[in-house]
């Protein structure tokens, strides 16, 4: 299911991608809701009714919608955010606007940057496979370097925080 081969006008492509991501995100949300409802029939019900869990679900319901909406701009976190919203039973009046905003953003990004980027990469690969492979390697190294610097910075910050408490 490659959108670059659909040969649709741009508005139709965005609309199709919007429908696809809305179905996927809402399906993930409802899987979380069903899983949570099933867990209430097990020994986990006691945990799910604990004051700490109730407070956490209230916070997610209150502050989670921006997280859900912004999760559509990430890779890999989107499913987790929608599943967590379902598991914690985020109210639909909070979830639906957030998932709609996120889905619109995702559809536009994927229809523009995703398809254009894929098209440019395939053209580069057709012109020069070594250049295309080098581009992928540079991108992977850049992401790895960024993650390394971020993790190292957090470790240093955590150590400084621990030292100041001692």
C-alpha positions in Angstrom: 0.0 0.0 0.0 2.3 2.7 -1.3 0.7 6.1 -1.6 3.2 7.2 -4.2 1.6 4.7 -6.6 -2.0 5.7 -6.0 -2.0 8.4 -8.7 -4.5 10.5 -6.9 -4.9 14.3 -6.8 -3.3 15.8 -3.7 -6.6 16.5 -1.8 -7.8 12.9 -2.4 -4.5 11.5 -1.2 -4.6 13.6 2.0 -8.2 12.5 2.6 -7.4 8.8 2.0 -4.4 9.0 4.3 -6.5 10.8 6.9 -9.2 8.0 6.9 -6.5 5.4 7.1 -4.7 6.9 10.1 -8.0 7.7 11.9 -9.1 4.1 11.6 -5.7 2.8 12.8 -5.4 5.3 15.7 -9.0 4.8 16.9 -8.6 1.0 16.5 -5.6 1.1 18.8 -7.5 3.3 21.3 -10.4 0.8 21.4 -8.0 -2.1 21.7 -6.6 -0.4 24.8 -10.1 0.2 26.2 -11.1 -3.4 25.6 -7.9 -4.6 27.2 -8.5 -2.4 30.2 -12.0 -3.6 30.6 -10.9 -7.2 30.4 -8.2 -6.5 33.0 -10.9 -5.3 35.4 -12.2 -8.9 35.4 -8.9 -10.2 36.8 -6.8 -9.7 39.8 -5.6 -6.5 38.2 -8.9 -4.8 39.1 -7.5 -4.0 42.5 -4.6 -2.2 41.0 -6.8 -0.4 38.5 -8.9 0.9 41.3 -6.0 2.0 43.5 -5.8 5.8 44.3 -2.4 6.1 42.4 -3.8 4.6 39.2 -6.9 6.7 39.4 -4.8 9.8 39.8 -2.6 8.8 36.9 -5.6 8.2 34.6 -7.1 11.6 35.6 -3.8 13.3 34.7 -3.6 11.5 31.4 -7.2 12.4 30.6 -6.5 16.0 31.5 -3.0 16.5 30.0 -2.9 13.7 27.5 -4.7 15.2 24.5 -1.8 17.4 23.4 0.5 14.3 23.8 -1.9 12.3 21.6 -2.0 15.1 18.9 1.8 15.6 18.9 2.5 11.9 18.8 1.4 11.9 15.2 4.6 13.9 14.4 6.8 11.1 15.8 7.8 7.7 14.6 6.9 4.8 16.9 5.3 6.8 19.7 2.0 7.3 18.0 0.7 3.8 18.6 1.8 3.8 22.3 0.1 7.2 22.9 -3.2 6.0 21.4 -3.0 2.7 23.3 -2.3 4.5 26.5 -5.2 6.8 25.9 -7.5 3.7 25.5 -6.1 1.8 28.5 -6.6 4.8 30.8 -10.0 5.4 29.2 -9.4 9.0 28.1 -12.8 10.5 27.6 -13.8 10.7 24.0 -14.5 14.5 24.3 -10.8 14.8 24.9 -9.5 12.0 22.7 -11.4 12.6 19.5 -10.3 16.3 18.9 -6.7 15.3 19.7 -6.7 12.3 17.4 -8.4 14.3 14.6 -5.8 17.1 14.8 -3.0 14.6 14.9 -4.4 12.6 12.0 -4.8 15.8 9.8 -1.2 16.7 10.5 0.0 13.2 9.8 -2.0 13.0 6.5 -0.6 16.3 5.3 3.0 15.4 6.3 2.9 12.0 4.8 1.2 13.2 1.6 3.9 15.9 1.1 7.2 15.0 2.8 6.7 11.3 2.8 5.8 10.8 -0.8 8.1 13.6 -2.1 10.9 12.3 0.1 10.4 8.7 -1.1 10.3 9.9 -4.7 13.5 11.9 -4.4 15.3 9.1 -2.7 14.3 6.6 -5.5 15.4 9.1 -8.1 18.7 9.5 -6.3 19.1 5.7 -6.1 18.4 5.4 -9.8 21.0 8.1 -10.5 23.6 6.9 -8.1 23.1 3.9 -5.7 26.3 4.7 -3.7 25.1 8.3 -3.1 21.7 7.0 -1.9 23.3 4.5 0.4 25.7 7.1 1.7 22.7 9.4 2.4 21.0 6.7 4.5 24.2 6.0 6.4 24.7 9.7 7.1 21.1 10.0 8.3 21.5 7.0 10.6 24.7 8.3 12.0 23.2 11.7 12.6 20.3 10.2 14.5 22.6 8.0 16.5 24.9 10.9 17.4 21.9 13.0 18.5 20.6 10.2 20.7 24.1 9.7 22.2 24.4 13.4 23.0 20.9 13.5 24.5 21.4 10.4 26.7 24.8 11.5 27.8 23.4 14.9 28.8 20.6 13.3 30.8 23.0 11.0 32.6 25.2 14.0 33.5 22.1 16.0 34.6 20.9 13.0 36.7 24.4 12.7 38.3 24.5 16.4 39.1 21.0 16.2 40.7 22.0 13.2 42.8 25.2 14.9 43.9 23.4 18.1 44.9 20.9 16.0 47.0 23.7 14.3 48.9 
